[in-house]
Amino acid sequence: MKILKQKQVLAVACHEIKGQLSSFTYWTIILWPLLIAAIFERSGNIHLDLSTSNYLNLNLFWGNFLPIFIFMVSLSYVSIMANSVAVDKTSKISEMLLAMVDAKEQLIGKISATYCLMLLHMTIYAGLIYIYERVTHGFIVQTIIRNTSPVFFVYIVLDAAVALFMALVWATEIASYVTDESQVAVAVIPVMLLIGTGTMVAFLFNAPHYFDAGISVMRVYANVVLAFPPIGSLLMPTLLANQNVSYVEAYLNIIIQLVIIAWLLKQSIRQYRFGLLSSKKANPFLSVLAHENTGNLKENKR
Amino acid sequence: MIELQHVSKRFGNFNAVSDLSFSLHSGQILSLIGQNGAGKSTTFHMILDFIKPDSGKILWSGKPLTPDAITAKVGYMPEERGLYPKETIKSQLLYFAALHGMKKAEAIILLDDWMKRLNVVGKSTDKIESLSKGNAQKVQLIACLMFKPQLLILDEPFSGLDPVNSELLIKAILTAKQQGTMVIFSTHNMDNVQKLSDYIVMLKHGQTVLKGTPTEIYRQFGRLRLDIEGYQNVERLKRIQGVKKVTLMANGVHLELNNEQCGKIIFTEVTKHGYVPVFNQHYPDLEAIFKYEVHKKAYDRL
């Protein structure tokens, strides 16, 4: 039975990957940042001469880059995930699927597929950057990677994975209540609002003039707040880059977040199963918005 | 063998299913009939572990039916028809086969075989969205049958099918029965219930109002219908005690009786005047029984 479950996870993941690789959305996600980068490159606006880089510069770079990276990756893949769940719901296939494969295997399969797609995405970028640097004899990325501590690098990879995991789990849970594909945005908005807020706060933390002293005073409080995923994943890299927290605290934070995520995942699977079966139930988030709108209309009529 | 023992389910104040019990052996077909909202789909959902019963047990060969066993042994076609519209028949069915742990080569052979057997119009490379409703329904049925389930649950399988496709579906169900599959299906088409069922359960507002083999159910009502050909003296028949209603037909009369015994008196009466080619005293058909059970308070006994 365990083997069957593994096969089911693999089947769901393969189905998702196959579907995304033949979709316009996935390739758009990969292409549009490249287009923007190309515009910057053509207009000569990239002046990242890190030949004289020092530790502080590099920290500031990671402090700014990571929150944006997590935000962009989450936005892209949360949309893909929400869309995939919405297709299951609106194709009215979810009831039949649930009889074949449990919600847990479906969720794990979809999340695994999303990580594979992201890995492919990053591999394509790495390949393109490598080719670009070979052609232009540049060394920006090489310099950044060479000067970044391996321990820090491992941490940011883990951290990005944890942040994305949390975003995907929440988006899936909300998307399982979608009854119409036009509601996909409603499944993405709450998660992205949270991630976006975290990103903004991370930017503020990356301005040491304002927050350096404050974070030292609130250290214990901050560590408690940061344990809650994905806030920790968004803020910790910045704090770590600015040496406001230690590696022990950072790695401990990831472990605590993973424990919390494991618990949340259990709840999410239950909600996901319930959401997939409740075709007659409206999306709770959309209901709130609808209620607001109706309220406004009533006000206007008066 | 699957066995439901005193299964009940309430949704708030609504009694969805109340004290439902039945058992089904290998190679038997059970029809679950009742009006919309009678509790048929809820029963299916409880067997499939989509929802838990409030009380009672669902057993498989004497042991509680586990989610793993459901995935491996039960094929389910829900009332809400759904497939991925953008996918081809082949990719769709191969995905479902993979979810059941089947090998691709084996699934391709079965897929072609079932497509021929159910007379699915078109090629396996056709997209689902290009199929007619009936053909899409057949594809769904193939998805349920191709992994050779031990229990097949079909929720309203005949809805939307023309008589030719209904016949094909009946053949497919009977083939599954011959191979030892247990089949539980719900329908509003009493002709199909009569053709297929080894066992009938009728629900009304969640309560079991009829239960048993077709013969047992007919016997509960008695031979209260009489068709006579070659005799049309309505007035004389109306005067016989026990005759409830006489309807003049093109080549004879149709009678509704209050008791079986008056059949003998009627036989003596009509044969007194010469040869009667047809004298058929029979049970009411299932449709009449169904209508009677639904409107029990409004109508007299059959």
Interface residues (C-beta under 8 A of the other chain):
Chain A: M1 I3 L4 K5 K7 Q8 L10 A11 V12 C14 H15 K18 V87 S91 K92 I93 S94 E95 M96 L97 L98 A99 M100 V101 D102 R273 L277 S279
Chain B: H45 L48 F50 P67 D68 I70 T71 A72 V74 G75 Y76 M77 P78 E80 R81 G82 L83 Y84 P85 S91 Y95 F96 A98 L99 H100 G101 Q140 A143 I153
